[in-house]
Amino acid sequence: MHTTPDECAQVAVPERRANNRPQWARRGRRAWAASAVAALCAVVALSTGQPPGIASSKAPPAAPQRQESATRAYVVNNGGPAGTDNSVSVIDTNTNAVIATIPVGHGPEGVAADPTRARVYVTNSGASSVSVINTNTNTVIATIPVGTSPIGVAVDPTRARAYVANHDDHSVSVINTDTNAVTTTISGISNPRMVAVDPTRARVEVGGDSVWVINTNTNRVTGSVSDVPIYWGLAEDPTRAHAYVTHIQFDTMSVIDTKANTVTARLHTGSAPSGVAVDPTRARAYVANNGGGFGNTVSVLDTENMVNITTITVGHRPVGVAVDPTRARAYVANSDGRVSVINTLTNSVIATIPVGAFPRGIALV
């Protein structure tokens, strides 16, 4: 016999029914049933904290959400000095093969994904625009004018916003991703290059001459982080309330406490660190080292103990990097026109995928 808190509530108000049995029989049966139910209700009350006779207002707990692994990687092909490529390669991460090539605007640089809306956003630095890709059809469905020389882009899917760093305009364009229109422009940010979003704290970090902090509820600058030398890459770790900034001229990466907006550590990387991506589940940061000497590598950093674990050799002058924690993979865009696939459990390259010319940013869907 199973009894719930809601069924216990019905004991207090029994339903009257016509019954032809003798009165003593009805009383005896009711007394026995009431005693049995009352005992079960007492057990329910102890296990649920719900008093007997009061209906539960709590909904059953929601089933845990399963984190889906990425099935595609979108790689921006900048074309280099010639600027002749201007495309996005789409990689099937199950087969590690290119399944589509999408033309975009001139000089594409940054890329960000919104899997909930099946969209990818690509900044076109030479065209001062953002290309919007429908990931179900792998076609460009909109081109949005933004500021001059956009580079970095990041998405806040919770608030349906994309944030674009306009380097030469010293501004950030805020795009409503439901309407594909710029809703506001945040000015006064000197030389912005990269953007990272922490939706849980309603904040955006913008890497410029400093690291600027924007409140995504008000789209206003609320602070900045000083003592951050010339940077290149920027990534968020909402789990640890950290942001990571790579310094291409100093071969280091700064760790920012996003609660206090202060630099708490500075870690050594390889030569000329550029892109950085985070695996919060394994407490790892992956830094693409673009320079010579100790370049052409990826540094693996322990973000819990703040130490450099190992260095992985990849292709020539890597720039962008993205991580799929569920699949335990990292994808690195190398300037030699290839993407290196790293198994993050063994820290080894398991595949190399040809893409377009001078790949830059990379995003996973």
Number of C-alpha atoms within 10 A of each C-alpha: 5 8 13 17 22 16 17 24 17 14 17 12 9 10 7 6 6 5 8 7 8 8 9 9 10 12 11 11 11 13 12 11 13 15 12 12 18 17 12 18 25 17 15 19 17 11 9 12 12 20 16 24 18 15 15 17 9 7 6 6 6 6 6 6 6 7 8 11 15 19 15 21 22 27 33 35 32 29 22 16 8 9 15 13 21 24 24 28 24 24 23 16 19 10 10 19 17 18 12 14 19 17 15 26 20 20 27 33 26 30 29 25 26 22 13 10 14 14 19 23 27 34 34 30 25 17 18 21 25 29 23 23 22 16 19 9 10 20 16 18 12 14 19 16 18 26 21 19 24 34 28 29 29 26 26 23 16 11 14 16 23 24 28 35 32 31 22 17 18 20 25 29 23 22 22 17 21 10 10 19 17 18 12 12 18 18 14 12 22 19 18 27 28 28 28 26 27 22 15 11 14 16 22 24 27 31 28 23 16 20 27 21 22 20 15 20 10 10 18 14 19 11 13 15 18 13 10 21 19 15 25 21 26 27 23 25 24 16 12 14 15 23 23 25 30 31 24 23 15 16 19 21 28 23 22 23 18 22 10 11 17 17 19 11 12 18 16 18 29 26 24 28 34 28 30 28 24 27 23 17 10 14 16 25 22 25 33 34 33 26 21 13 11 18 24 25 27 32 26 22 23 18 21 11 10 16 15 17 12 12 22 16 17 24 20 19 22 32 28 30 28 23 26 22 19 13 16 16 24 23 27 34 32 29 24 16 19 22 28 23 24 22 17 20 10 10 20 17 18 11 13 18 15 17 24 22 22 24 31 27 29 29 25 23 20
